[in-house]
Amino acid sequence: MSFFQNKTVVVTGGTDGIGKALVDALIGLGAKVATCGRSHDKLYALQMEYPNVMLHTVVCDVSNEHECQHFIESTISTFGKIDVLINNAGVSMRALVEDAEISVIKKVMDINFFGAVYCTKFALPSLITNRGTVVGVSSIAGYRGLPGRSGYSASKFALQGWLESLRTELLHRDVNVMWVCPGFTTSNIRNAALNEKGSSQGESPMDEKAMMTAAACAHHILKAIENRKRTLVLTFTGKRTVFLNRFFPSWADKMVHNFFFKDGKLAK
């Protein structure tokens, strides 16, 4: 029997990318799945894709505390409990600090950091009762600040620090807290990345074909949850970046700069 059979798993941002891949995989493993997103149409399409399974969907902007509370409480009302919470919803940005409006950085923080704080806070009593798992889908940008992604990096650094604090608080209460750093993965997050004015970029400068698929990323995340891991860093590039930044930070500065800048301009 699957580890996730009959477990209630919450996935925020489950209509695209890694979130959608997680929902697909979890349904196939027999889990009761709750997910949210900002698009009613995408949630409706998801329900139509899985009409005869235990799937609970709610329109929710995770940057809104009250909407997160409604999402979590309605999930508990529907399924009776929460065993696993995967804080996946997120947004990226692509703009230099000197060009970006402060509101853009705040919006990224509200979604990536506070969205996870809200959902975790409201789900925590059920997770403690059921000795469950809290997951934060972070990024290599949570270990290494990336140019053009200052707000995104800040939100992921904050997320990992907050989850590490929570993990330590719950160390002897049988609740596992982990964070996952996927590295470059095929998803919509780069297309939806905010520009300096807060509008979606609508395109990605990255080569999606060379990246890990969302389905492969979801497989690794679910395996790590089953094994109650502390952290998970995916892809060779991701592991190398974390290693170099820890032991050779000045060298990492130059390598990261050369990767993201071409002819003195932000290119990726």
N, C-alpha and C positions, 0 to 999 in steps of 0.2 A: 504494500500500500504506500502511496505517495506521502511524504512528510507533510505536504500541504492539504491532504485530503480532509475536507470538512473544517479546515481552519478558516477563520475570517481574516482576510488580508485587505488592508486599505492601501490604495495607490493613488497619490495625488497626481494630477496631470496625466491621466491615463488614455488620452485620445490620440497622442502622437508619439513618435520616436520611442525612446526607451520605456516610457510609461505604457504605451500601447503594447509593446512587446512583452512587458511584464504581465499585463492583463491577459493577453493571449495565452502565455505560458501557464499562468496560474489557473485559468479556467480549464485548460487541458490536464492539469494536475489535480483537479477536483476541489479546488478551494472555493469558498464563498468570497466573492470579490466586490469591494466597494471602490468606486473611483469618482473623480470629479474633474471638471474642466470649465472653462469660461464659455465654450460654444455649445449651445443647446443642440444645434444641428449635428455636431460631431458625436455628442453623447447619444442622441437618438439613433444615429447610424450604428453606433456600437451596440445598442440594445437590439437593433434589427439583425445585427450579425450574430448575436447570441440570444435568441428569443426564449430558449428553454433551459436556462441555467440560472444559478443563484448570483445575479449581477444587480448591484444597486448603484445607480448613477445620480449625481446631484450637480446642478449648475452652481459653481462656486469659484470665486476669485480668492485665491489663498492669501492675498494681501489684506483681505477684509476679515477681521477677527470674528465678527458675528456670523459671517457666512461659513467660516471654518467650524465654528461651534455647531451650527445647524447640520453641517455635513457629518461631523463625527457623531453627534447625538442621534441623528436619523439612522446612521449605520448601526449603532448599538441597539436602537429600537427595532430595526429590521432583522438583524442577525443575533442579537442578544449579547454580543461581546466583540472584542477586537483582539486578535492574537498577534498580528504583525502590522506595523505601520511603516510604509515606505514613502518618505517625503521626497517625491521625485519632481514635482512641479518647479519650473524655473525659467528664467529668461536671461539672455546674455546681452552684451553690448559691444559696440565697436566704435570707439571714439577716443581721441587723446584727451587727457585731463584738461589741457588748456582750451579745448574746444567744447567739451561736454557741459551741458547745463547741469546744475546741481540736482535738479528734479529727476534727471535720468538716473543718477547714482542712487538717489533715494528710492525710486521705483524698483530698481534691481534689488536693493536691500529689503524692501517691503515684501517682495515676492519670494526671493531665494532664502532669506534668513527668517523674517518674521512669519512667513507662511508655514515654515517648519516648526517654529516655536508655538504658534497657535494650535496647529493640528496635534502636535505632540502633547501639549499641555492638557487639551481636552480629552485626549485618548488615554492619558497616562494611568488614571485609576483602573481602567479595564485591563490595560497592559500589565500592570502590577499584579492584579488579581489572577491573571492567566499566565503569568511568568513569560511574557511575550518578548517581542523584539521590536526595537525602534531602529529604522534605517534612514540615513541621510544620503541622498545621491549628491555627492559633492563633485569635485573636479581636481585635476592636477593644479588648477588655478587656486586651490585651497592650500597648496603647499608652496607654490611659486607664483608671485605676482606677475601677471602678463600684461605687456603694453597694449593699450587700446581696450583693455578689459579691467580697468581699475576698480569699478564698482562691482563687477562680477567676481573678481579676485577677493575683494573685501568681504563680499557676502559669503563666499565659500570658506575663507579663513574664519569668519565669525561662526558659521555653521559648525565647522569641525571643533572649534574651541568650546562651543556650547554643548555639543554632543559629548565631548570628552568629559566635561564637568558632570553632565547627567549620568554618563556611564559610571563615573567614580561614586556619585551619590547612590547609585543603585547596585553597586558591586556585590553586595551580599543579599540581594533581594531577588535573584534569579531572573532579572530582566536584562537581556542583552542589548547593548547599544553599539551600533557600528556605522561607519561611514565608508562610502564607496567612491572611488575616483576613476571614472571610466576612461579618461584620456579622450582622444578624438574618435567619436562614434557617429555613424550616420544617423542623423535626426534632423528635425525641423528647427532646432534651437539656433543655428547660425542664420537661417533665413529670417527668423523672427527676431534676431538680435536688434537692439535699439541703437539708433544712430545718435549723434550729438544733440538732436532736438527731441529724442524720445519716440521717433517713428520707426517702424520696422524696416530693416535693411531690404528685405525682399529678395536677397540673393546672397550666395556664399562664395567667398574667394577660395575656399578650401577644396581639395580634390576628394570628394566623398567616396570615390571608388577605392581609395587606398586605406579607408578607415574600417574599424571593426563594425560589424552590423549591429543594429539594435537588438536583434534576436540573440546573438551571441553574448552581448553584454548582459541581457536579462538572464540568460542561463547561468552566467558566472555569479550574478547577484543572488539568485535564488539558491545556488549551491552554498554560497557564503552564509546566507541566512540559516540554512539547514545545519551547517557546521558551527554556527554561533561564533563567527569570526569577529575580530575587533575592527580591522580595516581591510580594504581590498583596493589595490592599485592595479589597474589593467593596462595592457599594451606595453611593449618594450620601450616605446618612446616615453610613456608615462613613468615607468619604473626608472629609466635612465635620468629623466628630468629631476625626479625626487632625490635620487642619489647624488647627482652633481650639485644640486642646490644645497644639500645638507653638508657635503664635505668640501666642495669647491665653489662657493657662492659667487666669487668674482668672475670665474670662468663661465658659470651659468648665466650671469648677466650678459656677457658678450654673445654667448650662443643663442640665448632667447632673443636678444636684440636682432641678431643677424637673421633669425628665422622669421621674425614678424615684420622687419623693415626691408624695403628694396629701394635703392637710390634715395635713401633718407626719408622715405615716406612709408606710413603704415600700409602694408599690403595684405595682411592676413587677419 
